[in-house]
Amino acid sequence: MSKKPTADQFENSQRTGHGSKFGRKKEEAIAALLTQRNVEEAARAANIGTQTLYRWMKEPEFEAAYREGRRAAVSQTYARLQQASSAAASTLFKLMVDTGAPASTRVRAANSILDHSRHAIEIDDIEARVAALEQAALVAKSPGNQGGN
C-alpha cells in the first residue's frame, strides 16, 4: 500500500533535482519572467496562472532565484557593452573632431566624453577608498591588534 507524500515531502521533492532549490515549473517561470514582456505573458509562457506566478514572486527563494537570473542577464549585457566600448569611444571622438558635423552634435559628443571620463575617475576613486577601508578592517581584526590606539 503506497502512502501519499506529505506536503513537506512534496515541497522537498520540488527543491531537489538538477541542483535547483525548487521545481521545474518555477525554473520555467523564472526563465519566462526573464524573456517575456510582463508577468501575464510570463505566466502564459510557463503554462501557469498569473496569480500563481504573483504568489511565487513573493516567496523568498523564488525572489532570490529570480534576482540571480536578472543579475546574470544584466552581467552578460554589460559584458557585451564593454566589448563595444572601444568602438563607441572612437565614434564619439570622431564626431567630436568632425568639422563637417553639426556643432550641436560635436558638443554632445564632447560632453559625453567628459561625463564618461569623470565617471570613470569617480569609480576608480571609490574602488581605491573601498580597498583602503577593507585593508584597514583586516588590520583592525588581526590577532595582534587589540583595538587600541
Secondary structure as a PSIPRED ss2 file (coil, helix, strand):
# PSIPRED VFORMAT (PSIPRED V4.0)

   1 M C   1.000  0.000  0.000
   2 S C   1.000  0.000  0.000
   3 K C   1.000  0.000  0.000
   4 K C   1.000  0.000  0.000
   5 P C   1.000  0.000  0.000
   6 T C   1.000  0.000  0.000
   7 A H   0.000  1.000  0.000
   8 D H   0.000  1.000  0.000
   9 Q H   0.000  1.000  0.000
  10 F H   0.000  1.000  0.000
  11 E H   0.000  1.000  0.000
  12 N H   0.000  1.000  0.000
  13 S H   0.000  1.000  0.000
  14 Q H   0.000  1.000  0.000
  15 R C   1.000  0.000  0.000
  16 T C   1.000  0.000  0.000
  17 G C   1.000  0.000  0.000
  18 H C   1.000  0.000  0.000
  19 G C   1.000  0.000  0.000
  20 S C   1.000  0.000  0.000
  21 K C   1.000  0.000  0.000
  22 F C   1.000  0.000  0.000
  23 G C   1.000  0.000  0.000
  24 R H   0.000  1.000  0.000
  25 K H   0.000  1.000  0.000
  26 K H   0.000  1.000  0.000
  27 E H   0.000  1.000  0.000
  28 E H   0.000  1.000  0.000
  29 A H   0.000  1.000  0.000
  30 I H   0.000  1.000  0.000
  31 A H   0.000  1.000  0.000
  32 A H   0.000  1.000  0.000
  33 L H   0.000  1.000  0.000
  34 L H   0.000  1.000  0.000
  35 T H   0.000  1.000  0.000
  36 Q C   1.000  0.000  0.000
  37 R C   1.000  0.000  0.000
  38 N C   1.000  0.000  0.000
  39 V H   0.000  1.000  0.000
  40 E H   0.000  1.000  0.000
  41 E H   0.000  1.000  0.000
  42 A H   0.000  1.000  0.000
  43 A H   0.000  1.000  0.000
  44 R H   0.000  1.000  0.000
  45 A H   0.000  1.000  0.000
  46 A C   1.000  0.000  0.000
  47 N C   1.000  0.000  0.000
  48 I C   1.000  0.000  0.000
  49 G C   1.000  0.000  0.000
  50 T H   0.000  1.000  0.000
  51 Q H   0.000  1.000  0.000
  52 T H   0.000  1.000  0.000
  53 L H   0.000  1.000  0.000
  54 Y H   0.000  1.000  0.000
  55 R H   0.000  1.000  0.000
  56 W H   0.000  1.000  0.000
  57 M H   0.000  1.000  0.000
  58 K C   1.000  0.000  0.000
  59 E C   1.000  0.000  0.000
  60 P H   0.000  1.000  0.000
  61 E H   0.000  1.000  0.000
  62 F H   0.000  1.000  0.000
  63 E H   0.000  1.000  0.000
  64 A H   0.000  1.000  0.000
  65 A H   0.000  1.000  0.000
  66 Y H   0.000  1.000  0.000
  67 R H   0.000  1.000  0.000
  68 E H   0.000  1.000  0.000
  69 G H   0.000  1.000  0.000
  70 R H   0.000  1.000  0.000
  71 R H   0.000  1.000  0.000
  72 A H   0.000  1.000  0.000
  73 A H   0.000  1.000  0.000
  74 V H   0.000  1.000  0.000
  75 S H   0.000  1.000  0.000
  76 Q H   0.000  1.000  0.000
  77 T H   0.000  1.000  0.000
  78 Y H   0.000  1.000  0.000
  79 A H   0.000  1.000  0.000
  80 R H   0.000  1.000  0.000
  81 L H   0.000  1.000  0.000
  82 Q H   0.000  1.000  0.000
  83 Q H   0.000  1.000  0.000
  84 A H   0.000  1.000  0.000
  85 S H   0.000  1.000  0.000
  86 S H   0.000  1.000  0.000
  87 A H   0.000  1.000  0.000
  88 A H   0.000  1.000  0.000
  89 A H   0.000  1.000  0.000
  90 S H   0.000  1.000  0.000
  91 T H   0.000  1.000  0.000
  92 L H   0.000  1.000  0.000
  93 F H   0.000  1.000  0.000
  94 K H   0.000  1.000  0.000
  95 L H   0.000  1.000  0.000
  96 M H   0.000  1.000  0.000
  97 V H   0.000  1.000  0.000
  98 D C   1.000  0.000  0.000
  99 T C   1.000  0.000  0.000
 100 G C   1.000  0.000  0.000
 101 A C   1.000  0.000  0.000
 102 P C   1.000  0.000  0.000
 103 A H   0.000  1.000  0.000
 104 S H   0.000  1.000  0.000
 105 T H   0.000  1.000  0.000
 106 R H   0.000  1.000  0.000
 107 V H   0.000  1.000  0.000
 108 R H   0.000  1.000  0.000
 109 A H   0.000  1.000  0.000
 110 A H   0.000  1.000  0.000
 111 N H   0.000  1.000  0.000
 112 S H   0.000  1.000  0.000
 113 I H   0.000  1.000  0.000
 114 L H   0.000  1.000  0.000
 115 D H   0.000  1.000  0.000
 116 H H   0.000  1.000  0.000
 117 S H   0.000  1.000  0.000
 118 R H   0.000  1.000  0.000
 119 H H   0.000  1.000  0.000
 120 A H   0.000  1.000  0.000
 121 I H   0.000  1.000  0.000
 122 E H   0.000  1.000  0.000
 123 I H   0.000  1.000  0.000
 124 D H   0.000  1.000  0.000
 125 D H   0.000  1.000  0.000
 126 I H   0.000  1.000  0.000
 127 E H   0.000  1.000  0.000
 128 A H   0.000  1.000  0.000
 129 R H   0.000  1.000  0.000
 130 V H   0.000  1.000  0.000
 131 A H   0.000  1.000  0.000
 132 A H   0.000  1.000  0.000
 133 L H   0.000  1.000  0.000
 134 E H   0.000  1.000  0.000
 135 Q H   0.000  1.000  0.000
 136 A H   0.000  1.000  0.000
 137 A H   0.000  1.000  0.000
 138 L H   0.000  1.000  0.000
 139 V H   0.000  1.000  0.000
 140 A H   0.000  1.000  0.000
 141 K H   0.000  1.000  0.000
 142 S C   1.000  0.000  0.000
 143 P C   1.000  0.000  0.000
 144 G C   1.000  0.000  0.000
 145 N C   1.000  0.000  0.000
 146 Q C   1.000  0.000  0.000
 147 G C   1.000  0.000  0.000
 148 G C   1.000  0.000  0.000
 149 N C   1.000  0.000  0.000
